[in-house]
């Protein structure tokens, strides 16, 4: 049996390209990946990180709008001031 390598808060922040304080806030808010506490150390199992990332996926909505027209101003016969 091979055990996975758990990530520290700093390692997770680096992986996600966010600050450590952002990871801590997500943990405190309950919006981040699941974690384990070993003594006083907080660690993130790879599986919980992947599951959390999968739950965060978003797909951009497709636009049903008509194409935009150019924003031309109507020509006027009056001279510019």
C-alpha positions as CSV (number, residue, x, y, z in Angstrom):
1,X,0.0,0.0,0.0
2,X,1.4,3.4,-1.0
3,X,0.3,6.4,0.9
4,X,-0.3,9.7,-0.9
5,X,1.9,12.7,-0.1
6,X,-0.2,15.3,1.7
7,X,0.2,19.0,0.9
8,X,0.9,21.7,3.4
9,X,-1.0,25.0,3.3
10,X,2.0,26.6,1.6
11,X,2.3,23.8,-1.0
12,X,-1.5,24.0,-1.8
13,X,-1.3,27.8,-2.2
14,X,1.6,27.4,-4.6
15,X,-0.2,24.7,-6.6
16,X,-3.3,26.8,-6.9
17,X,-1.3,30.0,-7.5
18,X,-3.1,31.8,-4.7
19,X,-1.8,33.3,-1.4
20,X,-1.5,31.2,1.8
21,X,-4.0,33.6,3.4
22,X,-6.5,32.7,0.7
23,X,-6.1,29.0,1.4
24,X,-6.5,29.7,5.1
25,X,-9.7,31.8,4.5
26,X,-11.2,29.0,2.3
27,X,-10.4,26.5,5.0
28,X,-12.0,28.7,7.7
29,X,-15.1,29.4,5.5
30,X,-15.5,25.7,4.6
31,X,-15.2,26.6,0.9
32,X,-11.8,24.9,0.3
33,X,-10.7,21.3,-0.1
34,X,-11.1,18.9,2.8
35,X,-8.1,18.6,5.1
36,X,-6.8,16.5,8.0
37,X,-5.3,17.6,11.2
38,X,-2.3,15.6,12.4
39,X,-1.3,16.9,15.8
40,X,-1.2,20.6,15.1
41,X,-0.4,20.3,11.4
42,X,-3.0,20.8,8.7
43,X,-2.6,18.7,5.6
44,X,-4.5,18.3,2.4
45,X,-4.9,14.8,0.9
46,X,-4.5,14.8,-2.9
47,X,-7.8,13.1,-3.4
48,X,-9.7,15.8,-1.5
49,X,-7.9,18.5,-3.6
50,X,-8.9,16.8,-6.8
51,X,-12.5,16.3,-5.7
52,X,-12.7,20.0,-4.7
53,X,-11.2,21.1,-8.0
54,X,-13.7,19.0,-9.9
55,X,-16.6,20.6,-7.9
56,X,-15.3,24.0,-8.8
57,X,-15.4,23.5,-12.6
58,X,-17.6,26.0,-14.4
59,X,-18.5,26.2,-18.0
60,X,-18.9,29.6,-19.6
61,X,-22.5,30.1,-20.9
62,X,-22.9,30.3,-24.6
63,X,-24.3,33.6,-25.9
64,X,-27.5,33.6,-27.9
65,X,-27.3,37.3,-28.7
66,X,-27.2,38.7,-32.2
67,X,-23.8,40.0,-33.3
68,X,-23.0,43.5,-32.2
69,X,-23.4,46.4,-34.6
70,X,-20.7,49.0,-34.9
71,X,-21.3,52.1,-32.8
72,X,-21.3,54.7,-35.6
73,X,-22.8,58.0,-34.9
74,X,-25.2,59.4,-37.5
75,X,-23.6,62.0,-39.8
76,X,-24.8,65.5,-39.3
77,X,-24.8,68.4,-41.6
78,X,-23.8,70.9,-39.0
79,X,-20.1,71.8,-38.8
80,X,-18.1,70.9,-35.7
81,X,-17.7,73.8,-33.2
